[in-house]
């Protein structure tokens, strides 16, 4: 999930897109435009590659990963930007690709505090 906090000036508008890359290079061809779903508090999920915002506040975007590709590099691109500034940006990661391990094991207390 990517979280953005935007501040705005007079007559604001900005188009937001999210891209992923395996190499993180400056070469445009190395970046893939990603499909995402905006978490907006409604029950309707709309997949998009770009979204336009005109108001200040927090916006949350979940990357819609249909092909199982996870990128080590992400970037948020702002285009058609008029009077919009990113105040904060967060990448909230989860490691959901690993198998879940529900086993519970007791801690090793064999040498706690130097005592046996």
C-alpha positions in Angstrom: 0.0 0.0 0.0 1.1 3.5 -0.7 -0.1 6.4 1.4 0.1 10.0 0.2 -0.6 13.2 2.1 -1.2 16.1 -0.3 -1.4 19.8 0.2 -2.9 22.1 -2.4 -3.0 25.7 -3.5 -5.5 27.5 -5.7 -7.3 25.4 -8.4 -5.4 22.2 -7.7 -5.2 19.1 -9.9 -2.7 16.3 -10.2 -2.7 12.9 -12.0 -1.1 10.2 -9.8 0.5 6.9 -11.2 2.5 4.2 -9.5 5.4 2.4 -11.3 7.6 -0.6 -10.4 11.1 -1.5 -11.5 13.4 -4.5 -11.1 16.6 -2.4 -11.5 15.6 1.1 -10.3 17.5 2.7 -13.1 16.8 6.1 -14.6 15.8 4.4 -17.9 12.1 4.9 -18.6 11.8 1.5 -20.2 12.8 -0.2 -16.9 9.7 1.1 -15.2 6.3 -0.6 -15.5 3.0 1.2 -14.9 1.1 -0.7 -12.2 -2.6 -1.2 -11.7 -3.9 -0.1 -8.3 -7.0 0.2 -6.3 -7.7 3.4 -4.3 -8.7 2.6 -0.7 -11.5 5.3 -0.4 -13.8 3.8 2.2 -16.3 2.5 -0.3 -17.2 -1.1 -1.1 -16.5 -0.6 -4.8 -13.0 -1.4 -6.0 -12.0 0.3 -9.2 -8.8 -0.7 -10.8 -6.8 2.1 -12.4 -3.4 3.1 -13.7 -3.8 6.8 -12.9 -6.2 8.8 -10.7 -6.8 12.6 -10.6 -7.0 14.4 -7.3 -8.1 18.0 -6.6 -8.2 18.2 -2.8 -5.8 18.1 0.1 -5.7 15.1 2.4 -4.5 11.5 2.7 -5.0 9.1 -0.1 -4.3 5.3 0.0 -3.5 3.1 -2.9 -3.2 -0.7 -2.9 -1.2 -2.2 -5.8 -3.3 -4.7 -7.7 -0.8 -7.5 -8.4 -2.5 -9.8 -11.0 0.7 -11.5 -12.2 2.6 -12.2 -8.9 5.4 -9.7 -9.7 6.9 -7.9 -6.8 9.2 -5.1 -7.5 12.1 -4.0 -5.3 11.7 -0.4 -6.5 8.5 1.7 -6.6 7.9 5.3 -7.6 4.9 7.6 -7.6 4.7 9.9 -10.5 2.7 13.2 -10.5 1.8 14.6 -13.9 -0.4 17.5 -15.0 0.4 18.9 -11.6 -1.0 22.3 -10.8 -0.5 23.6 -7.2 -0.3 20.1 -5.5 2.6 19.1 -3.2 3.3 15.8 -1.5 3.6 16.5 2.2 4.3 12.8 3.2 4.5 9.5 1.3 4.6 6.1 2.9 5.2 2.6 1.4 3.5 0.2 3.7 4.8 -3.3 2.9 3.7 -6.7 4.0 5.4 -10.0 3.4 2.4 -12.0 2.3 4.4 -14.0 -0.2 6.0 -16.2 2.4 4.0 -19.2 3.7 2.3 -18.6 7.0 3.8 -20.4 10.0 1.3 -20.9 12.8 3.5 -23.0 15.0 4.2 -21.8 18.5 7.6 -22.5 20.0 8.8 -21.7 23.5 11.8 -19.4 23.8 15.2 -20.9 24.5 15.8 -20.1 28.2 18.9 -22.2 28.6 21.2 -19.3 29.4 19.1 -16.4 30.6 21.1 -13.7 32.3 24.2 -15.9 32.3 22.7 -18.5 34.6 22.2 -22.2 33.8 
